[in-house]
Amino acid sequence: MYFVYIIESERDGTYYIGQSDNLEKRLELHNNGFSKYTSRKLPWKLVYYESYPSRKESIVRERFLKQQRNREFYKRLIENKE
């Protein structure tokens, strides 16, 4: 199983979108500074995720979400999932 996720910086409220096969481990890596971009905005919290059976499908969805570049779109997505 693969996941597309959105994490939110508790520092400034920005979002980061990614994909992984292990959500817990990936969030831990983000919060331990192993990603150059996310290391500047620690700490992060998981606010949204979707699951997919293949890595290819998760990458396609991740790219789509990143292309939106619209904070309101992401907020609606997060609010409707809960």
C-alpha positions in Angstrom: 0.0 0.0 0.0 1.2 3.5 -0.9 0.1 6.8 0.5 -0.2 10.4 -0.7 -0.1 12.7 2.3 -0.3 16.3 3.3 1.6 17.5 6.3 1.2 20.9 7.9 4.0 22.9 9.6 3.0 23.8 13.1 5.5 26.7 12.8 3.8 28.6 10.0 0.9 26.6 8.7 2.4 25.7 5.3 1.6 22.4 3.6 3.9 19.8 2.2 2.7 17.1 -0.1 4.5 13.8 -0.6 4.0 10.0 -1.1 5.4 7.0 0.8 4.8 3.4 1.6 5.2 4.1 5.3 3.4 7.2 6.7 4.7 6.9 10.3 8.3 6.5 9.3 8.1 9.3 6.6 6.6 11.8 9.1 9.4 10.9 11.6 12.0 11.6 8.9 10.4 15.0 8.2 10.3 15.9 11.8 14.0 14.8 12.3 15.2 17.1 9.6 16.0 14.5 6.9 14.2 16.5 4.2 15.9 19.8 3.2 12.7 21.7 2.6 10.8 20.5 5.6 13.7 20.8 8.0 13.3 24.6 8.0 9.7 24.5 9.2 9.6 21.9 12.0 7.5 20.4 13.5 5.1 18.9 11.1 1.8 17.1 11.7 -0.1 14.8 9.3 -3.4 16.4 8.3 -4.5 14.3 5.3 -3.7 11.1 3.4 -5.1 8.8 0.7 -4.1 5.2 0.0 -3.3 3.5 -3.3 -2.4 0.0 -4.3 0.6 0.9 -6.4 3.4 3.4 -6.2 2.6 4.6 -9.8 -0.9 5.6 -8.8 0.3 7.5 -5.7 2.9 9.4 -7.8 0.2 10.4 -10.3 -2.0 11.7 -7.5 0.9 13.4 -5.7 1.8 15.3 -8.9 -1.8 16.3 -9.4 -2.1 17.7 -5.9 1.3 19.6 -6.2 0.1 21.2 -9.5 -2.9 22.7 -7.8 -0.8 25.2 -5.8 -4.0 26.5 -4.1 -4.2 26.6 -0.3 -8.0 26.8 -0.4 -8.1 23.6 -2.5 -6.0 21.8 0.1 -8.0 23.2 3.0 -11.3 21.9 1.4 -9.7 18.5 0.7 -8.5 18.2 4.3 -11.9 19.3 5.7 -13.9 17.0 3.6 -11.8 13.9 4.4 -12.4 14.2 8.2 
